[in-house]
Amino acid sequence: MRTTLTLDDDIAQKLADEARRTHRSFKAVVNETLRLGLLHQRSPSRQPFRVRARRLGLREGIDPSDIEGLLDRLDGAARR
C-alpha cells in the first residue's frame, strides 16, 4: 500500500540512521518499527504484582511493650 506520511524530523533522522546502520531500506525500517510498536501496543498487560500479607507473630521472649529492650536487642552495644 502506498501512502504519504509526515514524520517529525527527529523520528525521520532516527529511522534514516537505523536504515544506514543496518543496510536496509528506509521503507523496511519504517515497516518494522511500526510493526513492533503495534505488536507491543496489543500485547496484554501483566497483572499487577501483589504482595500477600501474612501474620508473622512475635518471637518468643520479645515483649513489644518494652521498647528499650527491643532497641537494645536490635542495636546491641552500638546503642549504648
Residue pairs with C-beta under 8 A, 6 or more apart in sequence:
5 30
7 15
15 26
15 29
15 30
15 33
16 26
18 24
18 29
18 33
19 25
19 26
19 28
19 29
22 29
58 64
62 70
62 73
63 69
63 70
64 70
71 79
72 79
